[in-house]
Each structure stands twice: as C-alpha cells, then as structure tokens.
Amino acid sequence: MNKNLLYALDTTALLDGDTYSAYLEQMDEVRKNKVLSIKADKNRRLSLGAGIVLKEGLKELGAGNAKIIANDNGKPAPLNLDFSFNLSHGGDVAVAAFSDHEVGVDVEKVRTFKDNLIKRVFLPREKELLENTISLGFDRNLVATYLWTVKEAVMKYYGIGLSMDPLNICLDTDGENSYINKACQKTKIHVFYKEIENKGIHIKNYEFDDYQISVCSEYEDFGADLKWVTL
C-alpha cells in the first residue's frame, strides 16, 4: 500500500431492520458492544456504518481479521500491520481512511456556523478567508464547514482530537480565491500548528451533495477517489 484509500457508506441503508441486524452480526465483539451501548437509533446506525467501512477497507487490504488496538494517544490502529486508519461519521455518512502513514479524516454535513462558533474555532486570517469567499458569492456555511473538516482532520491525524485547541491550528493557502481554486485542486492548504508550519502533511477535500470530507495525510498524491460501499 503506497497511497491513501477512502471508503464511505450512506447509513440510511441500515434503516432496514434486516440489513441492520445482518451487518451487526458481522462485527467483532468490540464494535458490536459499542453499537449496542449507544442509545440514539441514528448514532447506533452511524457507529455500525463506521464498522462496516472499516471492515471493507481491511478486507481489501488483505487484513480482514486484523486485531484493532489503541496506540499511545488512544487512536485505534491494526496490531502488527504497517498501515493506519481513521474513522468519522456525520449526517448519515460514515467514512474510513487508510494509509501506510498516519491519517486523519473528518466528514460533516454542511452545518450552520453562527458568529459565536466562528469566533471559537477560526483565527483572524481564516475569518478573513471566509469573508472573502462570501463576498464572491459562496455560501458561508459551506465554506466554514469545509474549513472545520480540515481542522478536525488535522486533530485526528495527530490522534488528539478536540483536546487539541482548534485555535492552535492555522490554515492558510497559496493563492487568492482559495475556495474556487480548491474545488479545482489548484491550491493547497498549509497547516500551521502553534504558528509553526507543518510541511509534512497534506490535505485532500472531497465534496458530494451537502457533505464535506477532508483527509490529512503525509501523502500529497492521494491516489484513488472516494469509494462508496453498497449494502
């Protein structure tokens, strides 16, 4: 494996009771117990969906029976195998990213970003970027969701999650009108953590319907596009 792989599942397929039960029985005991411990039906479905895309990716990588452990940061990883994975879910979609280096992924359905939330998670240069894209006619919530998925993917890459202050992660670009260029894959997001540029990681964004997915990886070439798992 010398690239990233990304799998996604529309978990509304699990609204069918028979389909849900059949896939739940395919999960290992850890995932099954995690799913069953969740109270809300939708969240159970998302957790099961995460297990399904993880299982699909492991199978394609020839590691269908891999034992999953937690690394030093508590981030799940396959035991004695030379690749990493990361899971995310949002809206009705579950995703799994795989890489032979560290990897972080976040999926979000476009959400409303009110002013107080923007102040809590975005730095002045990011708010300026956001305002510039709005002035060009882009939807504020779409762009803000995109920027947030980048930050969350970075946090998950490091295996720290939300315990890493999002205001310590600064995003910048190498060109103006970055959202337009980003959609055409003509620009790169530069990540600064506590004002030190991390040149060893790269960001790839995927868009579909009203969802944004960002992957953070050491690879600049992300390989294959998003793979949809069908049930």
Secondary structure, 3 states (H helix, E strand, C coil): CCCCEEEEEEHHHHHCHHHHHHHHCCCCHHHHHHHHCCCCHHHHHHHHHHHHHHHHHHHHCCCCCCCEEECCCCCEEECCCCCEEEEEEECCEEEEEEECCCEEEEEEECCCCCHHHHHHHCCHHHHHHHHHHHHCCCCHHHHHHHHHHHHHHHHHHCCCHHHCCHHHEEEEECCCCHHHHHHCCCCCEEEEECCEECCCCEEEEEEECCEEEEEEECCCCCCCCCEECCC
